[in-house]
Amino acid sequence: MRHAGVSRMQTSAQKTTFVHAVRDVLRQSGVRGLYTGLTASVFRQMTYSVTRLGAYDALKAMMSRPGKKLSMGELVVCASAAGALGGLAGNPADPAKPPEQRVGYRNALHGLYRMVKDEGGASLFRGLAPNTLSLHSASARDGSRVSSLAHAVLQIRAILMNSSQLVSYDFFKDLLLTHNLLSDGMPLHLVSSAAAGTVATTICAPADVVKSRVMNAKPGGQGPVALLAENFKKEGPRFLFRGWLPAWIRLTPNTICMFVFLEQLRKTIDMVRARQ
């Protein structure tokens, strides 16, 4: 789902630079390896992102009061709820499975077809309410437990992403407008979205690393909690931010394009409505 270099750095327990990670991908898979999972990423954006952006604006409109701006806390509530709804809509695009159960799907649509055919329609919503209790026990070594934890992390990440990315964009945009540093236009949208991408990358980094480490753990090995505890002991808290730079390189341009296009779409819709 994510950039190959990001995943390599997040799952490696050894020091790996962004350049080395990209070099390894190119050597093993060629240029196409840099775009592994592209169709799944596009599919997830068409479900998760569309839902969360629409829900965020709708929730803000519902909570807004005439002549009064929403507080930071209210924006976080709106964004978190929208993130949860987005995670629900995008869940079929995240069929997280432990390594020993993964299937080589040709693309996202083929993966959906195979999941429904082999496991039934309910498989598309696996992990929406995962039972993540007693993950430190021996039963945590079972693939279904690991998969449930990974889905739990994905749901948490959806909420973190929305509450950090959308709220921080509104915050920086309002800050720049209030202090007359920039007027409403493309430069304002670019600066605000770049700052939002940086905030979102930093806040979501731990969830990304935890999910990657757990899903790439050896079958029959340590339970997820024991695995993370060992990683923390060996590498310190900094391991939670492994792959931050490539994640920022991936997410920030995505955030910029998303908000710039969203703002232009809003303006176009407003113009069309005004003419009616």
C-alpha positions in Angstrom: 0.0 0.0 0.0 2.8 2.4 0.9 6.0 3.4 -0.8 8.4 0.5 -0.9 11.2 2.5 0.6 9.0 3.5 3.6 8.1 -0.1 4.4 11.7 -1.3 4.1 12.9 1.3 6.6 10.1 0.8 9.0 10.5 -3.0 9.2 14.3 -3.0 9.4 15.8 -3.3 12.8 19.2 -2.1 11.4 20.0 1.4 10.4 18.8 1.9 6.8 18.9 5.2 5.0 16.3 6.3 2.4 18.9 6.1 -0.4 19.9 2.5 0.6 16.3 1.4 0.8 15.5 2.8 -2.7 18.7 1.2 -4.0 17.7 -2.2 -2.6 14.2 -1.9 -4.2 15.7 -1.0 -7.6 18.2 -3.8 -7.4 15.6 -6.5 -6.5 12.5 -5.3 -8.4 13.6 -2.6 -10.8 11.8 0.8 -11.2 8.4 -1.0 -11.1 9.2 -2.0 -7.5 8.9 1.6 -6.5 5.3 1.5 -7.5 4.3 -1.8 -5.9 0.8 -1.6 -4.6 -0.1 1.5 -6.7 -3.5 0.2 -7.6 -4.3 -0.6 -4.0 -3.2 2.9 -3.0 -5.4 4.5 -5.6 -8.4 2.3 -4.6 -7.9 3.3 -1.0 -7.8 7.0 -1.8 -11.0 6.6 -3.8 -12.7 5.1 -0.7 -11.0 6.3 2.4 -10.0 9.8 1.4 -13.2 10.7 -0.4 -15.3 9.6 2.5 -13.2 11.4 5.2 -13.0 14.7 3.3 -16.7 14.7 2.6 -17.6 13.7 6.1 -15.3 16.3 7.7 -16.9 19.2 5.8 -20.4 17.8 6.6 -19.6 17.5 10.3 -18.1 20.9 10.5 -21.3 22.4 8.8 -23.5 20.5 11.3 -21.5 21.8 14.4 -20.9 25.3 13.2 -22.8 28.2 14.7 -23.5 31.6 13.0 -20.8 34.1 13.6 -18.6 31.8 15.6 -15.6 29.6 14.5 -15.3 26.0 15.7 -12.8 25.5 18.4 -9.7 23.3 18.0 -11.4 20.6 20.1 -14.5 20.7 18.0 -12.4 20.4 14.8 -10.6 17.4 16.3 -13.9 15.7 17.1 -15.1 16.3 13.5 -11.9 15.1 12.0 -11.7 12.0 14.2 -15.3 11.0 13.4 -14.6 11.6 9.7 -11.4 9.5 10.0 -13.4 6.6 11.6 -15.9 6.8 8.8 -13.1 6.9 6.3 -11.5 3.9 7.9 -14.8 2.0 7.6 -15.1 2.9 3.9 -11.5 2.1 3.2 -11.3 -1.1 5.1 -11.8 -3.4 2.0 -8.6 -1.8 0.6 -6.6 -2.9 3.7 -6.9 -6.7 3.7 -4.1 -7.0 6.3 -2.8 -10.5 6.6 0.2 -12.0 8.3 3.1 -12.9 5.9 2.3 -16.7 5.9 -1.3 -16.0 4.7 -0.6 -13.3 2.0 -1.7 -14.0 -1.6 0.0 -12.5 -4.7 -2.9 -10.4 -6.0 -2.3 -8.9 -9.4 -4.0 -5.7 -8.5 -6.5 -4.2 -6.0 -9.6 -5.3 -8.0 -8.2 -8.9 -8.4 -7.6 -8.9 -4.6 -11.2 -7.9 -3.9 -12.5 -10.6 -6.3 -10.3 -13.3 -4.7 -11.2 -12.3 -1.1 -14.9 -12.4 -1.9 -14.6 -15.6 -3.8 -12.4 -17.5 -1.4 -13.6 -16.0 2.0 -17.0 -14.5 1.4 -18.1 -10.9 1.4 -17.6 -10.6 5.1 -13.8 -10.7 4.5 -13.9 -7.2 3.2 -14.8 -5.9 6.6 -12.5 -8.1 8.6 -11.0 -6.2 11.5 -13.5 -3.5 12.0 -14.0 -4.5 15.6 -10.9 -6.6 16.3 -10.5 -8.4 19.6 -7.0 -7.3 20.6 -7.1 -8.4 24.2 -4.5 -10.7 25.7 -2.1 -10.0 22.8 0.9 -10.8 25.1 -0.2 -14.4 25.5 0.7 -17.5 23.4 -2.5 -17.1 21.4 -1.2 -13.8 20.1 1.1 -15.8 17.8 -1.9 -17.0 15.8 -2.2 -15.2 12.5 -5.7 -14.0 13.1 -4.6 -12.2 16.3 -1.8 -10.5 14.5 -4.2 -9.5 11.7 -6.7 -8.1 14.2 -4.0 -6.0 15.8 -2.9 -4.7 12.4 -6.5 -3.7 11.6 -6.8 -2.0 15.0 -3.7 0.0 14.2 -5.1 0.9 10.8 -8.3 2.2 12.4 -6.3 4.2 14.9 -4.1 5.5 12.1 -7.2 6.6 10.1 -8.3 8.7 13.0 -4.8 10.1 13.7 -4.3 10.9 10.0 -7.6 12.8 9.8 -7.3 14.7 13.1 -3.7 15.7 12.3 -3.9 16.4 8.6 -7.3 18.1 8.3 -7.2 20.0 11.6 -3.7 21.2 11.1 -4.5 22.4 7.5 -7.4 24.5 8.9 -5.2 25.7 11.7 -2.3 26.9 9.5 -4.7 28.3 6.9 -6.6 30.3 9.5 -3.4 31.4 11.2 -1.9 32.8 8.0 -5.1 34.6 7.1 -5.6 36.1 10.6 -2.1 37.6 10.6 -2.4 38.8 7.0 0.7 36.8 6.0 -1.1 35.4 2.9 -4.3 36.0 1.2 -6.7 33.3 0.2 -5.3 31.7 -2.9 -2.9 29.1 -4.2 0.2 30.2 -2.2 -1.9 30.0 1.0 -3.1 26.5 0.1 0.4 25.3 -0.7 2.0 26.5 2.5 -0.8 25.3 4.7 -1.0 21.9 3.1 2.8 21.4 3.3 2.7 22.2 7.0 -0.2 19.9 7.5 1.7 17.1 5.7 4.6 17.5 8.0 2.4 17.3 11.1 0.5 14.3 9.8 3.7 12.4 9.0 5.1 13.0 12.5 1.9 12.0 14.3 1.2 8.9 12.2 4.8 7.6 12.1 4.5 5.4 15.2 1.3 3.8 14.0 2.9 3.0 10.7 6.0 1.5 12.2 4.0 -0.6 14.7 1.8 -2.0 12.0 4.8 -2.8 9.7 6.7 -4.5 12.5 3.8 -6.6 13.6 2.7 -7.7 10.1 6.3 -8.6 9.1 7.1 -10.6 12.3 8.1 -14.2 11.8 5.3 -16.8 12.1 5.3 -18.6 15.5 7.7 -16.0 17.0 7.1 -13.4 19.7 3.7 -12.0 20.3 3.1 -8.4 19.1 3.5 -6.8 22.5 6.7 -8.7 23.3 8.0 -7.9 19.8 7.4 -4.1 20.2 8.9 -4.2 23.7 12.0 -5.9 22.4 12.3 -3.3 19.6 11.9 -0.5 22.1 14.6 -2.0 24.3 17.1 -2.5 21.4 16.5 0.7 19.4 14.9 3.1 21.9 11.9 5.3 21.2 13.5 6.5 18.0 12.4 3.3 16.3 8.9 4.6 16.2 10.0 7.2 13.7 11.9 5.0 11.4 11.3 5.9 7.8 10.0 9.4 8.7 11.8 11.1 5.8 10.6 8.9 3.0 7.1 8.9 4.6 7.3 12.7 4.6 8.4 12.7 0.9 5.4 10.5 0.1 2.7 12.1 2.2 3.5 15.8 1.9 3.2 16.0 -1.9 0.0 13.9 -1.6 -1.3 16.3 1.0 -0.5 19.4 -1.1 -2.2 18.0 -4.2 -5.2 16.9 -2.2 -5.9 20.2 -0.5 -5.0 22.3 -3.6 -7.4 20.3 -5.8 -10.0 20.3 -3.0 -9.9 24.1 -2.7 -10.2 24.5 -6.5 -13.1 22.1 -6.5 -14.8 24.0 -3.8 -14.4 27.3 -5.7 -15.7 25.7 -8.9 -18.8 24.3 -7.1 -19.4 27.7 -5.5 -19.2 29.4 -8.9 -21.7 26.9 -10.4 -24.1 27.3 -7.5 -23.9 31.1 -7.7 -24.9 31.0 -11.4 -28.0 28.8 -10.7 
